[in-house]
Structure formats: C-alpha cells, structure tokens
Amino acid sequence: MDSDEELMVRLQTGDEAALESLIGRWRAPLYGFLHRRIDSSAVDDLFQETWLRVVRARARFDPNRRFSTWMFQIANNLCRDRYRRTGTIERGQAALTEELGATGQGHTRSAASQVDARLDVERGLAALPDRLREILVLRHQRGMGEAEIAEALDIPRGTVKSRVHAAMRALRAVLAPEGDDS
C-alpha cells in the first residue's frame, strides 16, 4: 500500500486513482475535523473545497512533508476564511470533556451527564477566540502533536505550547460554575 506522500507524488504525475485513494483514506478524518470547526451546513462544501485545493496545489506539495499536515493546513485555512466571512463558530470537542472534567462528577457520570458535559464543552469552545479554539481542535480531535500543529498553523512550536495552555485555562474559566473562584 502506498503512503499518502507516495500517492501525492502519483497525483502530481496525473494519476487520478491516487486522488481517489487519498480521498477514501481521509474522508472520515477530514469530515470529523470540519464538523468540529464549522457549522454542519458548510461541511460538505469545505470538504470538497479542501480536495479542490489539494489538486490545484499538488505541484507545490513537498513529498518530504507529511500529507496529513499539509491537507489539514489547507482545511484549517478554509475554516478560518469562513469564520472571517460569516462569523460562524465551531461545534465542540468531545475529547476535551474528559480532560477538563467539565461536570466535576468523576468517571461514574451517567449518560445524560456525559451529554451535558459535552454540550458544556461545545459552548465553551464556541466562546473561545479562533486562535485558541483551532489549537484545541487540532490537538484533541485530530490528535496532532506540537510540531504538526506548528506546521499546520505556520506558527512556532513554543507558540503552540503557550496557546494550548492558554486555551485550556480559558476553557476551564468559561466552564467554571458561576461564583466558583477556585
């Protein structure tokens, strides 16, 4: 099986089957990323636009870089553009719910309280500035490491670290019950 990077090299030479393979491999992860970054009504459009840009920019792809980082950078830039144009806010990030302990009820929460906690995190993410929200989505939903996030967002690795810390602190503050000064 060809790597993503090898498929991109094949795509650069005009192999349409390589594009089909990439889309098949990355359909679910890209849809998941987009669902957490933008409102549901625009996901299909941005999914298609991401792949159009991958095809249009194929000659600029460097096979020494990871395809996934490059593709998510394209998708993230499209999401940023959409936010700027429409002011749309993203849906929440479920993985943050556990890390934050949003409900404070430990691991024995009922299914209903888990749903409430996820909704709290979604609302909390919506309240964050875009630069903090995107860091959490890439880190927790996509599982990207600091180096990958730095490359995808074109920022220094140290900035990634500080934004992750700031984003978690801001999210905890948003989710803290009113009157809780702890």
C-alpha positions as CSV (number, residue, x, y, z in Angstrom):
1,M,0.0,0.0,0.0
2,D,1.4,3.4,-1.0
3,S,1.9,6.1,1.7
4,D,0.0,9.3,1.5
5,E,3.1,11.0,0.3
6,E,3.6,8.5,-2.5
7,L,0.0,8.9,-3.6
8,M,0.6,12.7,-3.8
9,V,3.7,12.1,-6.0
10,R,1.5,9.9,-8.2
11,L,-1.2,12.6,-8.2
12,Q,1.5,15.1,-9.3
13,T,2.0,13.0,-12.4
14,G,-1.7,12.9,-13.2
15,D,-2.7,9.6,-11.6
16,E,-6.4,10.2,-10.8
17,A,-6.6,6.9,-8.9
18,A,-4.2,8.3,-6.4
19,L,-6.6,11.1,-5.6
20,E,-9.4,8.6,-5.1
21,S,-7.3,6.6,-2.7
22,L,-6.4,9.7,-0.7
23,I,-10.0,10.9,-0.5
24,G,-11.0,7.4,0.6
25,R,-8.4,7.3,3.3
26,W,-9.0,10.8,4.6
27,R,-12.8,11.1,4.2
28,A,-13.8,10.4,7.8
29,P,-10.9,12.2,9.5
30,L,-11.4,15.3,7.3
31,Y,-15.2,15.3,7.8
32,G,-14.6,14.9,11.6
33,F,-12.2,17.8,11.6
34,L,-14.6,20.1,9.6
35,H,-17.6,19.1,11.7
36,R,-15.8,20.3,14.8
37,R,-14.6,23.6,13.2
38,I,-17.7,24.9,11.4
39,D,-21.4,24.6,11.3
40,S,-22.8,21.4,9.7
41,S,-24.4,23.2,6.8
42,A,-21.0,24.1,5.3
43,V,-19.1,20.8,6.0
44,D,-19.7,19.3,2.5
45,D,-18.7,22.5,0.7
46,L,-15.5,22.8,2.7
47,F,-14.7,19.1,2.3
48,Q,-15.0,19.5,-1.5
49,E,-13.1,22.8,-1.5
50,T,-10.2,21.2,0.5
51,W,-9.8,18.5,-2.1
52,L,-10.0,21.0,-4.9
53,R,-7.2,22.9,-3.4
54,V,-5.2,19.8,-2.8
55,V,-5.5,19.1,-6.5
56,R,-4.8,22.7,-7.6
57,A,-1.7,22.9,-5.3
58,R,-0.4,19.3,-6.0
59,A,2.7,20.7,-7.8
60,R,3.7,22.6,-4.6
61,F,3.4,19.5,-2.3
62,D,6.7,18.5,-0.9
63,P,6.9,14.7,-0.6
64,N,9.3,15.1,2.3
65,R,6.5,16.6,4.4
66,R,3.5,14.7,5.8
67,F,0.5,14.8,3.6
68,S,-1.9,14.9,6.5
69,T,-0.4,18.0,8.0
70,W,-0.5,19.8,4.6
71,M,-4.1,18.8,4.0
72,F,-5.3,19.9,7.4
73,Q,-3.5,23.2,6.9
74,I,-5.5,23.7,3.8
75,A,-8.7,22.7,5.6
76,N,-7.9,24.9,8.6
77,N,-7.2,27.9,6.3
78,L,-10.6,27.4,4.6
79,C,-12.3,27.3,8.1
80,R,-10.5,30.5,9.1
81,D,-11.7,32.2,5.9
82,R,-15.2,31.1,6.6
83,Y,-15.1,32.4,10.1
84,R,-13.9,35.7,8.8
85,R,-16.7,35.9,6.2
86,T,-19.6,34.6,8.2
87,G,-18.7,34.7,11.9
88,T,-19.7,31.0,12.2
89,I,-18.5,29.2,15.4
90,E,-17.5,25.6,15.5
91,R,-19.1,22.7,17.3
92,G,-17.4,21.3,20.4
93,Q,-14.7,18.9,21.0
94,A,-15.7,15.7,22.9
95,A,-12.2,14.7,23.9
96,L,-11.8,17.9,26.0
97,T,-14.8,16.9,28.1
98,E,-12.8,14.2,29.8
99,E,-9.6,16.2,30.1
100,L,-11.4,19.1,31.6
101,G,-13.7,17.1,33.9
102,A,-16.4,19.6,32.8
103,T,-19.0,18.3,35.2
104,G,-16.8,17.5,38.1
105,Q,-18.6,14.2,38.6
106,G,-15.7,11.9,38.0
107,H,-15.8,8.8,35.8
108,T,-19.1,7.5,37.1
109,R,-21.2,10.0,35.3
110,S,-24.5,8.9,33.8
111,A,-25.0,9.0,30.0
112,A,-27.2,12.1,30.5
113,S,-24.5,13.9,32.4
114,Q,-21.9,13.0,29.8
115,V,-24.1,14.6,27.1
116,D,-24.5,17.7,29.3
117,A,-20.7,17.8,29.8
118,R,-20.1,17.6,26.0
119,L,-22.6,20.4,25.4
120,D,-20.9,22.5,28.0
121,V,-17.6,21.9,26.2
122,E,-19.2,22.8,22.9
123,R,-20.5,26.0,24.3
124,G,-17.1,26.7,25.9
125,L,-15.2,26.2,22.7
126,A,-17.6,28.5,20.9
127,A,-16.8,31.2,23.4
128,L,-13.0,31.0,22.7
129,P,-11.1,33.1,20.2
130,D,-10.4,31.4,17.0
131,R,-6.7,31.1,17.6
132,L,-7.3,29.1,20.9
133,R,-10.2,27.1,19.5
134,E,-8.3,25.8,16.5
135,I,-5.4,24.7,18.7
136,L,-7.7,22.6,20.8
137,V,-9.4,21.0,17.8
138,L,-6.1,20.1,16.2
139,R,-4.6,18.8,19.4
140,H,-7.5,16.9,20.9
141,Q,-9.8,16.0,17.9
142,R,-7.1,15.3,15.4
143,G,-4.5,14.1,17.9
144,M,-1.8,16.2,16.3
145,G,1.5,16.8,18.1
146,E,3.0,20.2,18.8
147,A,5.3,20.0,15.7
148,E,2.4,19.1,13.4
149,I,0.2,21.9,14.8
150,A,3.1,24.4,14.4
151,E,3.5,23.4,10.8
152,A,-0.2,23.3,10.0
153,L,-0.8,26.8,11.5
154,D,2.6,28.2,10.4
155,I,3.5,29.3,14.0
156,P,6.5,28.4,16.2
157,R,6.3,25.3,18.4
158,G,6.6,27.4,21.5
159,T,3.5,29.4,20.4
160,V,1.7,26.1,20.1
161,K,2.6,25.1,23.7
162,S,1.6,28.5,25.1
163,R,-1.7,28.5,23.2
164,V,-2.6,25.0,24.3
165,H,-2.0,26.1,27.9
166,A,-3.9,29.4,27.4
167,A,-6.8,27.7,25.6
168,M,-7.2,25.1,28.4
169,R,-7.1,27.8,31.1
170,A,-9.6,29.9,29.1
171,L,-11.9,26.9,28.6
172,R,-11.8,25.9,32.2
173,A,-12.7,29.5,33.1
174,V,-15.6,29.5,30.7
175,L,-16.9,26.2,32.1
176,A,-16.4,27.1,35.8
177,P,-19.7,27.4,37.6
178,E,-20.6,31.0,38.4
179,G,-19.4,32.1,41.8
180,D,-16.7,29.4,41.8
181,D,-13.4,31.2,42.5
182,S,-11.3,28.1,42.7
